């Protein structure tokens, strides 16, 4: 928890650094209405991203495409391909916290409230899939089946106990 001070008298969001603890106000100012003594906490967000080796490969491809792009003017758009791959590798993935699931792509993002998620499962390739209450299935980028316990833990809810494995007789 972090104490946040706002020098404005309204109840808007305060404009302070929310990641460090601010010193307590002097005793004479504790009753001052210009101080905001609310507690601010950073939500615990779990981030899943693709391997950063993709970003390194895109940078190498960009440098390798420079001579080709400089040979003729009409070949300049060739540089956009490794640039797009680099941005995708840096940005794409899945973020999860107690409120929502956020799926990030190259240029956009989609927010899914946990109330809309009926089930988290895996597909045939081992990728995590969220089944929604409207019948759609959403593949979660950069989340593997082995990451599902960490994803569920981000919701703040306890994991259900695994059923006891009994050998068939």
HELIX and SHEET records of a PDB file:
HELIX    1   1 UNK A   27  UNK A   29  5                                   3    
HELIX    2   2 UNK A   53  UNK A   71  1                                  19    
HELIX    3   3 UNK A   73  UNK A   75  5                                   3    
HELIX    4   4 UNK A   78  UNK A   91  1                                  14    
HELIX    5   5 UNK A  114  UNK A  116  5                                   3    
HELIX    6   6 UNK A  145  UNK A  147  5                                   3    
HELIX    7   7 UNK A  148  UNK A  153  1                                   6    
SHEET    1   A 2 UNK A   2  UNK A   3  0                                        
SHEET    2   A 2 UNK A  39  UNK A  40 -1                                        
SHEET    1   B 4 UNK A  46  UNK A  49  0                                        
SHEET    2   B 4 UNK A  93  UNK A  96 -1                                        
SHEET    3   B 4 UNK A 100  UNK A 104 -1                                        
SHEET    4   B 4 UNK A 109  UNK A 113 -1                                        
SHEET    1   C 3 UNK A 117  UNK A 122  0                                        
SHEET    2   C 3 UNK A 127  UNK A 132 -1                                        
SHEET    3   C 3 UNK A 137  UNK A 144 -1                                        
END                                                                             
